[in-house]
């Protein structure tokens, strides 16, 4: 199921692997699919598929709050953090406040599809946010091309 859902996505789309309490959005740009599995397992499947297709690369975000939750307030959160670290397989994860991630998601949903996999994980701030970027054109290549174009325009305008 995950494979079929991801095939249509491209850069600037978002994937959220949400916890059991992640809200069901009513916006037309947000699709929610319920998966009766835990976030680390779904994350592994999503990354496996993104590596297979290679047309997009994941930019992964975690809620900054996740690192601050003590185990006595949310039993199992320490083990969950370790499982996520393993599931990421070396992919870097940026941290942002959950509220900021939610705002980014809402803004993106106005223009692009956001795919939410709602899971059975019941831990606070445990969702994973993935912004898709081009898998075959990196920011350095884009910057390089833009500089060449600017240089060419300056030469042509003189």
Secondary structure as UniProt FT lines:
FT   HELIX           2..7
FT   TURN            11..12
FT   STRAND          14..18
FT   TURN            20..21
FT   TURN            28..29
FT   STRAND          30..34
FT   HELIX           39..53
FT   STRAND          56..63
FT   HELIX           64..68
FT   TURN            71..73
FT   TURN            75..76
FT   HELIX           77..88
FT   TURN            89..90
FT   STRAND          93..96
FT   HELIX           98..109
FT   TURN            110..111
FT   STRAND          114..118
FT   TURN            124..125
FT   STRAND          128..134
FT   HELIX           139..157
//
